Amino acid sequence: MRGDEVDSGRLRRLGLLASALAGRALQVAPSERGEPAWTDGRMVFVDADTSMRDQLEALAVQASLLAAGSLEPDVVRRLMRRPALAKRYLAVEGHRALAANVHLLPLPLRSLIDCNVAARGDSPAASLAAALSREAIADPPDNFGAIRARHLLASNDRGGASATTREHVPRRQCNQMLVGVEEDENHDVGTAADSFSSSAGGGGALGRLLQRMLSMVRPLDGGGPPGADAPTHRRRAGTRGGNNTTFSTRMAGTMEEAAIEGRGTKYPEWDVHRQRYRQDWCTVQEVEPRPKGGTSLSVSDPFGLRRSLSRLGTGLDSCHRQVQGDDIDIDAAVEARVDVMAGSAPDEAVYVDSLRRRRDLSVLVLLDISGSVAEPGATGKTVHEHQRAAAAALTVALHELGDRVALYAFHSQGRSAVHLVPVKRFDDDLDTLVMRRLRGLVPGAYSRLGAAIRHGAAVLEERGGTSRRLLAVLSDGLAYDHGYERVYGAADARRALAEARRHGTGCLCLSIGACADAEALRRVFGSAAHAAILRPEQLRQVIGPLFRSALRSAEVRRR
Amino acid sequence: MNSAVSATRASRPYYVPIGNEEHVFKAAFRQALSVVLKGPTGCGKTRFVEAMAYDLDRPLITVACHDDLTTADLVGRFLLRGGETEWVDGPLTRAVREGAICYLDEVVEARQDTTVVIHPLADHRRQLPIERLGVTLDAALGFCLVVSYNPGYQSVLKDLKDSTRQRMVAIEFGFPPADVEEKIVAHETGIDHDSAAALVRFGQAIRRLDTAGLREVASTRVLIAAGRLVAGGLSPREAARAAVVGPLTDDSTVTSGLVEMINVYLTDQATR
């Protein structure tokens, strides 16, 4: 077993090489024993038991196939359920792909290429034509592995999911999410069954690791007719992005006791249709949260946020005209001399000192707990669970860095009952009670995003007490309430964010695990820094740039 | 002062043109236009300017920009000499007076209020107002303003103002194609062609990895450093580990992946 783990560790390290050869992110994993190497477009599976050299060759072939466009869906579709054809195609196209990639191949691997075969085609289509013809084509060497049309198409159908997360704003669309794939019995080439689940999902440490690494792991639900040409899949986005969105009408637990008219703060709302504000339109009430007993959420910076956040706004600043410092401020020194010459008392502060800037930052995290976040997101868990984990991680990380943090949750039931639940106020201690309150949040009702943002910004300005202020909105980007329909709500939310920015509060918006597409998010969040990620683990990659961008936008306005 | 004047050298700095960048630069120079050089770090921007200064026979004044660069650092200030204040030109003023090429390296690092002083110089006016002296200098013939920046680097935080960008002619730089890069590495380091080719192939492979957790890819400069270590007696693998992997990443997973790539691409025998 230990040997296996060592092997799989090495294979995993080969991922970089594979990505380089393929020109896109690829991971390498061991395949079933004795099974030829194959790829699904995101992972390359090679036999861990063969020699290093064989593995490299297999890797080079599979990665080159991906790089040369040999495994594009239109070609692969024709190889579906035709193992003999796929083999002939691989024999020709493998050499062509290697030849096309020759400038990248390490010297020892170049001997793989058979120039005569490579010359047969100059494109995947030509190779396919050659494979379809009656010409005699020698079987590909064993190291070439196999082409598995079905797996390629299946992973291809997952659309942009293979795009790796780039920094800043990954505008990834995930509305073609593949939720379940039937296992049908035909493998195009190769004999072992159920290779995806066994190599990625099973297999000890590596399997678990892969499950964590893949942004989505397909559950094998076993249903559906065997032999279907394309994997059947359900589309998640319809429940969320389309017009026929369903909302939970379940009342939140805290709703009834606070639905008392007369108290609360009134906020205006932007009417996009009439292009003016409706004064005192929404009533925002702060509703005491109900802590939930039991184990508190354990948060000790699980996503490694502290490191990316600690770098924010702490650069060294050179301060001129200091009484002491490590360099002479020449302008000040000259003035001092001139003063002396002129007979007046000089200012002795003539040094430049490097001082570490204090962050002086307060952050208010606004958590969406409307009914829509109670739906399961792209990864199985509900959006609420993801957002809650992210909110907790953010709060803890910022708190530990010495910033002032508050965490408010919000939902609404019409304009007179916009409820903000202060999970942690600025002056509250960050203790288990906060975590229990956070656990006690029950998603329900709607989200009047604009009013929540206005209240959050107001609280921040009033009680933040620092020169830099940040409002972090965790939401699925769905602004909807009574009389607050899609277009109107998005416009109001955008407006509210712009107002906050104008008052020097930076805004950033995060959507975690929701299937809202990039376009919808942009409609709601406008020019505010926003990102959509699939799971909270990815927070670390986007949080630094997001915070920086938000802080910067606020700083620009303030000047 | 953080500027350097390079005297005209005896031989042309080694620069291999990849596209039409030399023609564009020389045309812009003749038409008295300012130039912005865009490209990743270590792809030859500075070397290009040096070569152009040599070809055009102008002195080159280089200013490395940093975020505490003040207008006075560029334009000049009064200093004390023997009880009198005396005006001392900054590098930009000197270039304007002498008709030199003034090269502001990594201009985005400078604060935006500082870069604004180049505006009147960069457009048709070609003037440098010096308010402390109360004079406005007209740029001498042969003055050329060149700025460089790396668009990928810290792009969220720093960017050139549009008003600055639009006063310039842009030349984009990328890494040279493999055969040219081989020539460059071989020339700069003195290692033989095969070793250079292996290093370059490794570098090109890394460049395909722009998503794998590397902030920057292996630049030509990094490959040259590796080549020089090889020339200094290290084996290619050791050299690449020290000069390529170490500078590129601190992440242990990425490091082990890169080491695995090195083992595939490079040999373990020192050439000398």
Interface residues (C-beta under 8 A of the other chain):
Chain A: R10 R13 L14 G15 L16 L17 S19 A20 L21 A22 G23 R24 A25 L56 H103 L104 L105 P106 L107 P108 L109 T164 R166 E167 H168 G315 S318 I330 D331 A333 V334 R337 V338 M341 P545 R548 S549 R552
Chain B: D67 D68 A72 R77 F78 L79 L80 G83 T85 V156 L157 A178 A198 R201 Q204 A205 I206 R208 L209 T211 A212 T253 V254 S256 G257 L258 V259 E260 M261 V264 Y265
